[in-house]
């Protein structure tokens, strides 16, 4: 049994994380940086151009239902939701600076993407160039969803979209995020085990009562 200060390592629990889905890796060409790429089934990463007014048909053809729009305050006048009547948007104000705390946005992105994928939707995550900020958010999502470290998750993203390059500060925060999400998962496991033990105890009590 675990004591109050002891958590089970998620990596030691079988089937705690889903298996990574397989997807074909594109033959990368430089011109592809201007379009979006599918990272895992239903989750796309790309530049603002992928969500621009000229790209509505492709978004609809692919089946995009949700869009994460990442921008700084200065960019807000030209990076904005173009189709609020057609897609559900999550707009995040994030600057690519050394003082930016991007970890604070990982949770809301996880919830938003999970909601879409669990309802058979498709999500595009975009920034301006689709290289640093939005990439960091997608890497964090893969880490927490599939139990990966930051290098594994980044490597997966880069196989799909070769031009990605999060800033050093963001890569450091991704590394910091690993023990954070693992500790959270450990607490979930511990709480689940505790609840299951309580249920078993109650069932045993009911059984003893009926046998008397």
C-alpha positions in Angstrom: 0.0 0.0 0.0 1.2 3.6 -0.7 1.6 6.0 2.1 0.6 9.7 1.8 3.9 10.8 0.5 4.4 7.9 -2.0 3.1 7.7 -5.5 3.2 4.9 -8.0 5.3 5.5 -11.1 2.9 5.7 -14.0 5.5 4.0 -16.2 5.2 0.9 -14.0 1.5 0.6 -14.4 0.6 -1.5 -17.6 -1.7 0.2 -20.1 -1.7 3.5 -18.1 -1.0 5.4 -21.3 -2.4 4.6 -24.8 -0.1 3.4 -27.5 1.1 5.9 -30.0 -1.0 5.8 -33.2 0.9 5.1 -36.4 0.8 7.7 -39.2 2.7 8.0 -42.4 5.7 10.4 -42.3 5.6 12.9 -45.2 8.5 13.3 -47.6 9.5 16.7 -46.3 9.9 19.6 -48.7 10.7 23.2 -47.8 7.5 24.5 -49.2 5.5 22.3 -46.8 6.3 24.8 -43.9 3.4 27.0 -45.3 0.8 24.2 -44.8 -0.3 22.1 -41.9 0.8 18.5 -41.1 -1.1 15.8 -39.2 1.0 14.9 -36.1 -1.3 12.1 -34.8 -4.7 11.2 -36.2 -6.9 14.2 -35.8 -4.3 16.7 -34.5 -2.7 19.1 -37.0 0.1 21.6 -36.6 0.9 24.5 -38.9 1.3 28.2 -39.5 -1.4 30.9 -39.6 -1.6 30.4 -43.3 -3.3 27.1 -42.7 -6.2 28.8 -40.9 -6.4 31.9 -43.2 -9.4 32.9 -45.2 -8.0 31.4 -48.4 -7.7 28.0 -46.7 -11.3 27.4 -45.6 -12.0 24.6 -48.2 -9.0 22.5 -47.1 -10.0 22.9 -43.4 -13.5 21.7 -44.2 -12.3 18.9 -46.5 -10.0 17.6 -43.8 -12.8 17.8 -41.2 -11.3 20.3 -38.8 -13.7 21.2 -36.0 -11.5 23.0 -33.5 -8.7 25.5 -33.8 -6.1 26.6 -31.3 -4.9 30.1 -32.3 -1.6 31.2 -30.7 -0.5 34.8 -30.9 1.1 37.6 -29.1 -0.7 40.9 -28.3 1.1 42.7 -31.1 0.0 40.0 -33.6 -3.7 40.1 -32.6 -4.6 42.6 -35.4 -3.6 40.1 -38.1 -3.6 36.6 -36.4 -7.2 36.1 -35.3 -10.1 33.6 -35.7 -11.3 33.9 -39.3 -14.3 31.5 -39.1 -15.9 31.7 -35.6 -19.2 30.5 -37.1 -17.6 27.3 -38.5 -15.0 26.2 -35.9 -14.6 26.2 -32.2 -11.6 28.4 -31.2 -9.2 28.5 -28.3 -7.2 31.8 -28.6 -4.1 32.0 -26.5 -1.9 35.1 -26.0 1.7 33.8 -25.9 4.8 35.6 -26.8 8.0 33.9 -27.9 10.2 35.6 -25.3 12.4 34.3 -22.5 10.0 35.6 -19.8 7.0 33.7 -21.2 5.5 31.0 -18.9 4.1 28.6 -21.5 3.5 25.8 -19.1 0.5 27.6 -17.7 -1.3 27.0 -21.0 -0.7 23.2 -21.3 -3.7 22.2 -19.2 -6.3 24.2 -21.2 -4.9 22.9 -24.5 -5.0 19.3 -23.3 -8.6 19.7 -22.3 -9.5 21.4 -25.6 -7.8 18.9 -27.8 -9.1 15.9 -25.8 -12.7 17.3 -26.0 -12.4 17.5 -29.8 -10.8 14.1 -30.4 -13.0 12.3 -28.0 -16.0 13.6 -30.0 -14.4 12.5 -33.3 -13.4 16.0 -34.1 -10.2 17.3 -35.6 -7.9 20.0 -34.3 -5.5 22.5 -35.9 -3.0 24.2 -33.6 -1.4 27.2 -35.3 0.7 30.2 -34.5 2.3 32.6 -36.9 5.0 30.5 -38.5 4.0 27.2 -36.9 7.5 26.7 -35.5 7.9 27.5 -31.8 4.9 28.4 -29.6 2.3 26.1 -31.1 4.9 23.3 -31.5 5.6 23.5 -27.8 1.9 23.1 -27.0 1.6 20.1 -29.2 4.7 18.5 -27.8 3.3 19.0 -24.2 0.1 17.4 -25.3 1.9 14.3 -26.6 4.0 14.1 -23.5 1.0 14.0 -21.1 -1.2 11.9 -23.3 1.2 9.2 -24.2 3.7 9.3 -21.3 6.6 10.6 -23.3 9.6 12.7 -22.3 10.2 16.0 -24.1 12.8 14.6 -26.5 10.6 11.7 -27.6 7.6 13.9 -28.1 9.6 16.6 -30.0 11.1 13.9 -32.2 7.7 12.6 -33.1 6.5 16.1 -34.1 9.6 16.8 -36.1 9.2 13.7 -38.1 5.8 15.1 -39.3 6.8 18.8 -39.5 10.5 19.0 -40.0 10.7 22.8 -39.7 9.7 23.0 -36.0 12.1 24.6 -33.6 10.9 25.7 -30.2 13.0 28.3 -28.4 15.5 27.1 -25.8 13.3 28.6 -23.1 10.3 26.6 -24.3 12.4 23.4 -24.6 13.5 23.9 -21.0 9.9 24.3 -19.9 9.0 21.1 -21.7 11.7 19.4 -19.7 10.4 20.9 -16.5 6.9 19.7 -17.4 7.8 16.0 -17.4 7.9 15.5 -13.6 4.9 17.8 -13.2 2.6 15.7 -15.4 4.0 12.4 -14.1 3.4 13.5 -10.5 -0.2 14.4 -11.5 -0.7 11.0 -13.1 0.7 9.3 -10.0 -1.8 11.1 -7.8 -4.6 9.9 -10.1 -3.3 6.3 -9.9 -3.0 6.6 -6.1 -6.5 8.1 -5.7 -8.0 5.5 -8.0 -6.3 2.6 -6.1 -7.6 4.1 -2.8 -11.2 4.4 -4.2 -11.0 0.8 -5.5 -9.9 -0.4 -2.1 -12.7 1.4 -0.4 -15.2 -0.1 -2.8 -13.8 -3.6 -2.2 -14.0 -3.1 1.6 -17.7 -2.0 1.3 -18.4 -5.0 -0.9 -16.8 -7.3 1.6 -18.8 -5.8 4.4 -22.0 -6.3 2.4 -21.1 -9.9 1.7 -20.4 -10.6 5.4 -23.7 -9.0 6.4 -25.7 -11.2 4.0 -23.9 -14.3 5.2 -24.8 -13.6 8.9 
